[in-house]
Amino acid sequence: MTQATTQAATRTAASTAAARTRWLQDNGVYVAVGVLLLFNALFTANFLTLGNFTTQLVQAAPVLIVALGMALVIGTEGVDLSVGAVMALAAAIIPLYLGAGPLMAITMALVVGVLAGAFNGFLVARVGIQPIVATLALLVGGRGLALVIADGQLVQLHDETFLALGTGDVLGIPISVLIAGLLALVVAGLTNRTTFGRQLVAIGGNRKAATLAGLPVGRVLIGVYAITGVLAAIAGVLATSRLAASDPADMGLLMELSAITAVVVGGTPLTGGKVRVLGTVFGVILMQLVRATLIKHNLPDSIAQMIQAAIIIAAVYVARERR
């Protein structure tokens, strides 16, 4: 009886610990955002102002758009390190076609994003190259190509219609924030309510089983990377519009790390098989709040980067414990 009681108590303790870990992974990002909001409301001057909230959302919008694509890729047990380079390519393409109108310039930038993403997907799905290696190639080569296209120069943009994407608003809500919110809804619907989304999750959970079940693994993977590419291009278009300049040298630098951080903190496991869109949104908000909080309290950006690294380690540890 004593041994049986001990074993039962051990199982109960293990079950309780697992439940706590599961709850932490599922809800930790929401709690963290709430704590940071409360802290800033109490201790940060001028935090609870419309202007400050607008600024934070505008800065977070491009990161969110890229992170949405990254969440899809990570959901397939992959990763895309080239998103920053795709943003730079989009920025480099815009001045070449802006003379033909903003619509043409944006269209060409998005086409470049789709092609870059599809190229990554082809390397992963058809050639069999590991995602980190395939996308690393475009990370380096894509930015180099962007610099060649732009001749290494920063180009000022003056088309008012195009610049309105980054500076305009609708009923007081910045256009970039509206676009990011709409894309979040689209990605959530794609993952939760479509066959493509279910196939994506199945492939991430067990690619061999998905292949044996007859799922179009190659086509889905190419589609996922193409979507990620076009989302990165959209982020590049919005960032270029907000800056009123095409600057491939700096556009999207370290964006891949910010996106991966937001996705992992939001609860999407690096092992694939799950995509948490709402968690990704709050992950982006959390990282933006961390950076803004430190800046407003006169701490250097390097401190924010170290805290970001600590948050990544904590999130990965929680995910591992749950697994």
ChimeraX attribute file (.defattr): number of C-alpha atoms within 10 A of each C-alpha:
attribute: neighborCount
match mode: 1-to-1
recipient: residues
	/A:1	6
	/A:2	7
	/A:3	8
	/A:4	9
	/A:5	10
	/A:6	11
	/A:7	12
	/A:8	12
	/A:9	12
	/A:10	12
	/A:11	12
	/A:12	12
	/A:13	12
	/A:14	12
	/A:15	12
	/A:16	12
	/A:17	14
	/A:18	15
	/A:19	13
	/A:20	13
	/A:21	20
	/A:22	18
	/A:23	12
	/A:24	18
	/A:25	25
	/A:26	17
	/A:27	14
	/A:28	20
	/A:29	24
	/A:30	18
	/A:31	13
	/A:32	16
	/A:33	20
	/A:34	12
	/A:35	13
	/A:36	15
	/A:37	18
	/A:38	12
	/A:39	12
	/A:40	18
	/A:41	14
	/A:42	11
	/A:43	11
	/A:44	14
	/A:45	11
	/A:46	12
	/A:47	17
	/A:48	13
	/A:49	10
	/A:50	9
	/A:51	10
	/A:52	13
	/A:53	11
	/A:54	15
	/A:55	11
	/A:56	15
	/A:57	21
	/A:58	23
	/A:59	16
	/A:60	21
	/A:61	25
	/A:62	28
	/A:63	25
	/A:64	30
	/A:65	30
	/A:66	30
	/A:67	32
	/A:68	31
	/A:69	29
	/A:70	32
	/A:71	34
	/A:72	33
	/A:73	28
	/A:74	26
	/A:75	29
	/A:76	27
	/A:77	22
	/A:78	21
	/A:79	25
	/A:80	30
	/A:81	24
	/A:82	30
	/A:83	36
	/A:84	30
	/A:85	36
	/A:86	36
	/A:87	37
	/A:88	34
	/A:89	34
	/A:90	33
	/A:91	35
	/A:92	33
	/A:93	23
	/A:94	29
	/A:95	19
	/A:96	14
	/A:97	17
	/A:98	18
	/A:99	11
	/A:100	10
	/A:101	13
	/A:102	18
	/A:103	13
	/A:104	15
	/A:105	22
	/A:106	24
	/A:107	17
	/A:108	19
	/A:109	26
	/A:110	27
	/A:111	17
	/A:112	20
	/A:113	29
	/A:114	23
	/A:115	17
	/A:116	26
	/A:117	29
	/A:118	22
	/A:119	19
	/A:120	30
	/A:121	30
	/A:122	21
	/A:123	17
	/A:124	22
	/A:125	19
	/A:126	14
	/A:127	10
	/A:128	11
	/A:129	15
	/A:130	14
	/A:131	22
	/A:132	15
	/A:133	16
	/A:134	22
	/A:135	28
	/A:136	19
	/A:137	14
	/A:138	23
	/A:139	19
	/A:140	13
	/A:141	14
	/A:142	22
	/A:143	25
	/A:144	18
	/A:145	18
	/A:146	23
	/A:147	19
	/A:148	14
	/A:149	16
	/A:150	23
	/A:151	12
	/A:152	15
	/A:153	14
	/A:154	16
	/A:155	17
	/A:156	13
	/A:157	17
	/A:158	12
	/A:159	14
	/A:160	13
	/A:161	13
	/A:162	24
	/A:163	21
	/A:164	17
	/A:165	19
	/A:166	21
	/A:167	17
	/A:168	17
	/A:169	14
	/A:170	9
	/A:171	7
	/A:172	8
	/A:173	13
	/A:174	20
	/A:175	20
	/A:176	29
	/A:177	23
	/A:178	16
	/A:179	18
	/A:180	26
	/A:181	15
	/A:182	13
	/A:183	17
	/A:184	21
	/A:185	13
	/A:186	12
	/A:187	20
	/A:188	18
	/A:189	13
	/A:190	16
	/A:191	21
	/A:192	15
	/A:193	11
	/A:194	12
	/A:195	10
	/A:196	17
	/A:197	22
	/A:198	16
	/A:199	21
	/A:200	31
	/A:201	24
	/A:202	22
	/A:203	26
	/A:204	26
	/A:205	18
	/A:206	15
	/A:207	20
	/A:208	12
	/A:209	12
	/A:210	18
	/A:211	14
	/A:212	9
	/A:213	10
	/A:214	8
	/A:215	16
	/A:216	14
	/A:217	23
	/A:218	16
	/A:219	14
	/A:220	19
	/A:221	26
	/A:222	21
	/A:223	20
	/A:224	26
	/A:225	32
	/A:226	25
	/A:227	23
	/A:228	32
	/A:229	34
	/A:230	28
	/A:231	29
	/A:232	37
	/A:233	35
	/A:234	27
	/A:235	30
	/A:236	34
	/A:237	30
	/A:238	30
	/A:239	28
	/A:240	27
	/A:241	25
	/A:242	19
	/A:243	15
	/A:244	20
	/A:245	19
	/A:246	27
	/A:247	23
	/A:248	33
	/A:249	19
	/A:250	14
	/A:251	23
	/A:252	27
	/A:253	16
	/A:254	14
	/A:255	21
	/A:256	23
	/A:257	17
	/A:258	21
	/A:259	29
	/A:260	26
	/A:261	24
	/A:262	33
	/A:263	34
	/A:264	27
	/A:265	30
	/A:266	29
	/A:267	29
	/A:268	27
	/A:269	25
	/A:270	22
	/A:271	17
	/A:272	24
	/A:273	22
	/A:274	25
	/A:275	29
	/A:276	21
	/A:277	25
	/A:278	16
	/A:279	24
	/A:280	28
	/A:281	24
	/A:282	22
	/A:283	29
	/A:284	30
	/A:285	23
	/A:286	25
	/A:287	24
	/A:288	20
	/A:289	20
	/A:290	19
	/A:291	20
	/A:292	19
	/A:293	20
	/A:294	16
	/A:295	14
	/A:296	14
	/A:297	12
	/A:298	9
	/A:299	13
	/A:300	12
	/A:301	13
	/A:302	11
	/A:303	13
	/A:304	19
	/A:305	15
	/A:306	11
	/A:307	16
	/A:308	20
	/A:309	14
	/A:310	11
	/A:311	17
	/A:312	18
	/A:313	15
	/A:314	14
	/A:315	24
	/A:316	19
	/A:317	14
	/A:318	19
	/A:319	22
	/A:320	13
	/A:321	13
	/A:322	17
	/A:323	11
